[in-house]
């Protein structure tokens, strides 16, 4: 069972665009949730309260959240951590 990362982002956010570009270049499929779309407001509000952060881009993989200025300092670091976590999950799945 493959877990797909969920990326909370917003249009016009250069950090969000950078993260999504790097994930795509790394062949990491993800589901994007644009926090500015009305249909996503309640979902994002619930998420941001749960993790006590409204910084973007935020990534959720299963029950683990990757948050800017908390989990990672730069987008490059965030992408690296996401790749490593996905590899750990894949290794667990294959053993």
C-alpha positions in Angstrom: 0.0 0.0 0.0 1.6 3.2 -1.2 1.1 6.3 0.9 0.8 9.5 -1.2 2.0 12.7 0.4 -0.5 15.5 0.7 0.9 19.0 0.0 -0.9 22.0 1.4 0.0 25.0 -0.7 -1.3 28.2 -2.2 -1.1 29.9 -5.6 1.6 32.5 -5.8 3.7 31.0 -3.0 7.3 30.5 -4.4 8.2 28.1 -1.6 5.2 26.0 -2.4 6.1 26.0 -6.1 9.7 25.1 -5.3 8.7 22.1 -3.1 6.2 20.8 -5.7 8.7 21.1 -8.5 11.4 19.3 -6.5 8.9 16.5 -5.6 7.9 16.1 -9.3 11.6 16.1 -10.4 12.2 13.3 -7.8 9.2 11.3 -9.3 7.3 11.6 -6.0 3.6 11.6 -6.7 1.5 13.8 -4.3 -1.9 15.2 -3.8 -2.0 19.0 -3.8 -4.5 20.9 -1.7 -4.8 24.6 -2.5 -5.7 26.2 0.8 -7.2 29.2 -1.0 -10.0 27.1 -2.6 -13.2 27.4 -0.5 -13.8 23.6 -0.6 -10.5 23.1 1.2 -10.9 25.8 3.9 -12.3 23.5 6.6 -9.8 20.7 5.9 -6.8 23.2 6.1 -8.2 24.9 9.2 -8.5 21.6 11.0 -5.0 20.5 9.9 -3.4 23.8 10.9 -5.1 23.7 14.4 -4.0 20.1 14.9 -0.3 20.8 14.1 -0.4 24.3 15.6 1.1 25.9 12.4 -0.3 27.7 9.4 3.0 28.0 7.5 3.2 26.7 3.9 4.1 24.5 2.2 3.1 21.8 4.7 3.3 18.1 3.8 1.5 15.2 5.4 2.4 11.6 4.9 0.2 9.2 6.8 0.2 10.6 10.3 3.5 12.5 10.0 3.6 16.2 9.2 6.5 18.1 7.6 6.2 21.7 8.6 8.4 24.7 7.5 10.4 26.3 10.3 9.6 23.4 12.6 10.4 20.1 10.8 12.6 21.7 8.1 14.3 25.1 7.6 14.7 25.1 3.8 12.7 23.6 1.0 15.7 21.5 0.0 15.9 20.0 3.5 12.2 19.4 3.5 12.3 17.5 0.2 15.3 15.5 1.4 13.4 14.5 4.6 10.3 13.6 2.7 12.3 11.4 0.3 14.0 9.7 3.2 10.7 9.1 5.1 9.1 7.7 1.9 12.1 5.3 1.5 11.7 4.1 5.1 8.0 3.5 4.5 8.8 1.6 1.3 11.5 -0.5 3.0 9.0 -1.4 5.8 6.4 -2.4 3.2 8.9 -4.6 1.3 10.1 -6.6 4.3 
